[in-house]
Amino acid sequence: MEETLGQYLCHMRTQKGVSLEDIAKATRIDARYLQAVENNDFSQLPRAEVFAKAYVKAYARCLSLEEAEVMRRFAESAGGFYTGSSAAICEVARKNTQKVFPEPWLTRLCSSFKTLF
């Protein structure tokens, strides 16, 4: 059975004799986030998938690991977590946009801009 992303990163880090604190200093990523990645506990990371991916890529680069392999493992380990989160975030953003820019108001505003410019 293949190692999870966290197991793989932890294994490679210990094999190279690098501490988690060393990686935190080199990447300027809080050690608790790096520990969360090693534990495959993606709920401890910022909700936006882009941040989690950036943390994982920085971790991989710090250890000189093949980025494509690490990101493949990320997709397998965290894919389900972020799929649900992304859908929820998009739904909230859609609802908030509708509240902030109700259609009739937005239409009138755009018409005003066309008249001005």
Backbone as CSV, one residue per row, in Angstrom:
resi,resn,N_x,N_y,N_z,CA_x,CA_y,CA_z,C_x,C_y,C_z
1,MET,0.840,-1.177,0.000,0.000,0.000,0.000,0.893,1.251,0.000
2,GLU,0.522,2.220,-0.804,1.301,3.443,-0.939,1.086,4.365,0.266
3,GLU,2.136,5.074,0.630,2.056,6.023,1.731,1.141,7.195,1.368
4,THR,0.487,7.743,2.374,-0.294,8.962,2.156,0.682,10.116,1.963
5,LEU,0.163,11.248,1.594,0.999,12.433,1.420,1.774,12.732,2.697
6,GLY,1.075,12.782,3.816,1.717,13.103,5.084,2.793,12.101,5.468
7,GLN,2.499,10.820,5.297,3.479,9.778,5.608,4.705,9.913,4.714
8,TYR,4.465,10.184,3.444,5.559,10.330,2.483,6.452,11.515,2.856
9,LEU,5.850,12.670,3.138,6.632,13.848,3.484,7.411,13.633,4.785
10,CYS,6.766,13.050,5.780,7.430,12.781,7.053,8.588,11.802,6.864
11,HIS,8.347,10.764,6.083,9.381,9.759,5.802,10.582,10.398,5.099
12,MET,10.317,11.194,4.086,11.400,11.835,3.329,12.146,12.859,4.191
13,ARG,11.415,13.560,5.025,12.040,14.553,5.903,12.981,13.884,6.899
14,THR,12.513,12.810,7.540,13.353,12.119,8.526,14.519,11.409,7.848
15,GLN,14.296,10.899,6.652,15.375,10.238,5.904,16.495,11.231,5.576
16,LYS,16.119,12.482,5.323,17.114,13.508,4.991,17.666,14.190,6.243
17,GLY,17.145,13.821,7.411,17.637,14.381,8.656,17.273,15.834,8.889
18,VAL,16.105,16.224,8.408,15.649,17.609,8.535,14.511,17.641,9.555
19,SER,14.541,18.634,10.432,13.465,18.757,11.417,12.309,19.570,10.832
20,LEU,11.169,19.415,11.443,9.997,20.180,11.024,10.236,21.678,11.250
21,GLU,10.947,22.005,12.295,11.266,23.407,12.580,12.171,23.997,11.493
22,ASP,13.105,23.181,10.974,13.981,23.633,9.887,13.158,23.976,8.645
23,ILE,12.184,23.131,8.343,11.334,23.378,7.179,10.472,24.610,7.415
24,ALA,9.977,24.763,8.629,9.163,25.933,8.959,9.974,27.218,8.770
25,LYS,11.218,27.206,9.205,12.068,28.393,9.036,12.376,28.658,7.565
26,ALA,12.680,27.606,6.834,13.051,27.765,5.423,11.871,28.223,4.563
27,THR,10.687,27.717,4.867,9.507,28.037,4.053,8.692,29.203,4.608
28,ARG,8.970,29.562,5.864,8.197,30.595,6.575,6.725,30.209,6.706
29,ILE,6.506,28.919,6.854,5.163,28.388,7.090,5.131,27.906,8.531
30,ASP,4.075,28.265,9.232,3.930,27.871,10.627,4.068,26.349,10.765
31,ALA,4.850,25.933,11.759,5.101,24.501,11.970,3.815,23.718,12.221
32,ARG,2.806,24.354,12.806,1.547,23.630,13.054,0.854,23.258,11.742
33,TYR,1.010,24.103,10.707,0.440,23.758,9.410,1.220,22.610,8.762
34,LEU,2.523,22.645,8.890,3.335,21.557,8.343,3.027,20.240,9.060
35,GLN,2.836,20.322,10.376,2.471,19.126,11.151,1.104,18.609,10.711
36,ALA,0.186,19.516,10.450,-1.143,19.118,9.976,-1.040,18.391,8.639
37,VAL,-0.170,18.858,7.744,0.035,18.180,6.455,0.587,16.777,6.702
38,GLU,1.576,16.657,7.575,2.144,15.334,7.869,1.108,14.402,8.483
39,ASN,0.157,14.963,9.211,-0.901,14.157,9.831,-2.102,13.956,8.909
40,ASN,-2.026,14.489,7.697,-3.151,14.453,6.752,-4.402,15.065,7.367
41,ASP,-4.215,16.056,8.217,-5.326,16.737,8.873,-5.546,18.081,8.180
42,PHE,-6.165,18.037,7.019,-6.327,19.227,6.189,-7.329,20.216,6.771
43,SER,-8.099,19.777,7.756,-9.042,20.692,8.403,-8.312,21.758,9.221
44,GLN,-7.040,21.534,9.557,-6.257,22.501,10.326,-5.621,23.572,9.441
45,LEU,-5.682,23.372,8.128,-5.095,24.326,7.183,-6.138,25.367,6.798
46,PRO,-5.681,26.494,6.236,-6.661,27.464,5.732,-7.623,26.782,4.752
47,ARG,-8.871,27.213,4.759,-9.919,26.552,3.970,-9.689,26.591,2.460
48,ALA,-9.026,27.616,1.978,-8.812,27.735,0.535,-7.757,26.714,0.096
49,GLU,-8.112,25.910,-0.872,-7.224,24.860,-1.362,-5.905,25.421,-1.874
50,VAL,-5.935,26.623,-2.415,-4.726,27.222,-2.975,-3.641,27.368,-1.907
51,PHE,-4.027,27.681,-0.666,-3.048,27.799,0.409,-2.459,26.442,0.750
52,ALA,-3.304,25.434,0.856,-2.827,24.094,1.177,-1.856,23.604,0.110
53,LYS,-2.196,23.828,-1.150,-1.302,23.419,-2.239,0.026,24.165,-2.166
54,ALA,-0.024,25.445,-1.858,1.206,26.233,-1.755,2.078,25.725,-0.619
55,TYR,1.467,25.376,0.504,2.228,24.852,1.636,2.896,23.527,1.262
56,VAL,2.138,22.664,0.610,2.673,21.355,0.226,3.798,21.507,-0.800
57,LYS,3.616,22.391,-1.766,4.668,22.618,-2.770,5.928,23.177,-2.124
58,ALA,5.773,24.114,-1.213,6.932,24.692,-0.532,7.656,23.625,0.285
59,TYR,6.911,22.780,0.962,7.476,21.687,1.745,8.270,20.765,0.814
60,ALA,7.688,20.395,-0.314,8.341,19.495,-1.270,9.621,20.119,-1.828
61,ARG,9.565,21.387,-2.173,10.753,22.067,-2.706,11.861,22.127,-1.666
62,CYS,11.488,22.354,-0.430,12.467,22.432,0.645,13.232,21.111,0.784
63,LEU,12.555,20.011,0.515,13.194,18.691,0.587,13.714,18.216,-0.766
64,SER,13.606,19.041,-1.788,14.024,18.703,-3.160,13.309,17.454,-3.670
65,LEU,12.008,17.396,-3.410,11.201,16.264,-3.869,10.567,16.603,-5.213
66,GLU,10.192,15.576,-5.943,9.540,15.772,-7.239,8.131,16.338,-6.997
67,GLU,7.925,17.551,-7.465,6.676,18.266,-7.204,5.455,17.543,-7.767
68,ALA,5.575,16.974,-8.949,4.436,16.283,-9.577,3.988,15.101,-8.721
69,GLU,4.936,14.361,-8.188,4.609,13.204,-7.340,3.922,13.663,-6.053
70,VAL,4.434,14.720,-5.465,3.857,15.233,-4.221,2.438,15.745,-4.470
71,MET,2.226,16.451,-5.569,0.895,16.987,-5.847,-0.094,15.875,-6.218
72,ARG,0.400,14.803,-6.813,-0.462,13.640,-7.079,-0.940,13.049,-5.753
73,ARG,-0.023,12.929,-4.810,-0.384,12.408,-3.492,-1.330,13.373,-2.769
74,PHE,-1.109,14.669,-2.956,-2.013,15.660,-2.365,-3.430,15.447,-2.890
75,ALA,-3.557,15.285,-4.189,-4.885,15.090,-4.786,-5.559,13.840,-4.224
76,GLU,-4.779,12.784,-4.024,-5.342,11.546,-3.482,-5.708,11.689,-2.007
77,SER,-4.861,12.381,-1.241,-5.087,12.496,0.198,-6.107,13.565,0.559
78,ALA,-6.067,14.694,-0.122,-6.900,15.839,0.262,-8.006,16.142,-0.716
79,GLY,-8.045,15.443,-1.825,-9.017,15.759,-2.873,-10.448,15.829,-2.391
80,GLY,-10.890,14.845,-1.635,-12.259,14.819,-1.146,-12.559,15.940,-0.170
81,PHE,-11.583,16.273,0.646,-11.770,17.339,1.635,-12.033,18.672,0.948
82,TYR,-11.230,18.996,-0.048,-11.360,20.298,-0.693,-12.468,20.346,-1.727
83,THR,-12.901,19.228,-2.259,-14.013,19.232,-3.205,-15.272,19.737,-2.516
84,GLY,-15.539,19.209,-1.338,-16.710,19.656,-0.589,-16.579,21.091,-0.141
85,SER,-15.391,21.470,0.297,-15.159,22.834,0.772,-15.305,23.836,-0.364
86,SER,-14.774,23.503,-1.530,-14.842,24.422,-2.668,-16.283,24.667,-3.080
87,ALA,-17.070,23.617,-3.091,-18.472,23.777,-3.460,-19.191,24.658,-2.453
88,ALA,-18.903,24.462,-1.177,-19.537,25.269,-0.132,-19.100,26.726,-0.235
89,ILE,-17.822,26.957,-0.472,-17.305,28.325,-0.599,-17.943,29.021,-1.795
90,CYS,-18.053,28.322,-2.917,-18.666,28.908,-4.114,-20.127,29.269,-3.861
91,GLU,-20.829,28.413,-3.139,-22.238,28.681,-2.842,-22.381,29.913,-1.955
92,VAL,-21.535,30.018,-0.933,-21.573,31.187,-0.050,-21.233,32.450,-0.839
93,ALA,-20.214,32.377,-1.685,-19.821,33.537,-2.490,-20.959,33.959,-3.415
94,ARG,-21.634,32.982,-4.011,-22.747,33.290,-4.904,-23.864,33.990,-4.141
95,LYS,-24.193,33.474,-2.959,-25.256,34.087,-2.158,-24.863,35.478,-1.697
96,ASN,-23.615,35.641,-1.268,-23.157,36.957,-0.818,-23.146,37.967,-1.960
97,THR,-22.766,37.523,-3.134,-22.757,38.409,-4.296,-24.170,38.858,-4.619
98,GLN,-25.123,37.962,-4.508,-26.510,38.321,-4.780,-27.022,39.328,-3.762
99,LYS,-26.573,39.211,-2.505,-27.011,40.148,-1.472,-26.397,41.528,-1.706
100,VAL,-25.134,41.558,-2.077,-24.437,42.821,-2.252,-24.861,43.514,-3.537
101,PHE,-25.037,42.765,-4.583,-25.373,43.332,-5.887,-26.696,42.763,-6.392
102,PRO,-27.802,43.222,-5.843,-29.071,42.725,-6.369,-29.201,43.110,-7.846
103,GLU,-29.732,42.264,-8.622,-29.783,42.420,-10.079,-30.322,43.772,-10.535
104,PRO,-31.471,44.242,-10.063,-31.969,45.532,-10.564,-31.018,46.687,-10.255
105,TRP,-30.456,46.688,-9.088,-29.520,47.740,-8.689,-28.269,47.718,-9.561
106,LEU,-27.746,46.530,-9.806,-26.549,46.384,-10.627,-26.825,46.818,-12.065
107,THR,-27.970,46.476,-12.566,-28.333,46.860,-13.925,-28.406,48.383,-14.044
108,ARG,-29.026,49.043,-13.076,-29.111,50.510,-13.102,-27.728,51.136,-13.009
109,LEU,-26.880,50.567,-12.178,-25.528,51.101,-12.022,-24.753,50.989,-13.329
110,CYS,-24.819,49.839,-13.966,-24.118,49.643,-15.229,-24.653,50.587,-16.305
111,SER,-25.944,50.791,-16.306,-26.534,51.729,-17.267,-26.006,53.141,-17.026
112,SER,-25.848,53.505,-15.785,-25.321,54.829,-15.438,-23.908,54.997,-15.931
113,PHE,-23.098,53.961,-15.788,-21.724,54.029,-16.246,-21.639,54.170,-17.760
114,LYS,-22.533,53.474,-18.459,-22.553,53.584,-19.917,-22.881,55.020,-20.327
115,THR,-23.794,55.632,-19.612,-24.176,57.008,-19.912,-23.026,57.968,-19.629
116,LEU,-22.314,57.749,-18.511,-21.210,58.627,-18.135,-19.996,58.488,-19.043
117,PHE,-19.742,57.300,-19.479,-18.529,57.054,-20.276,-18.916,56.710,-21.675
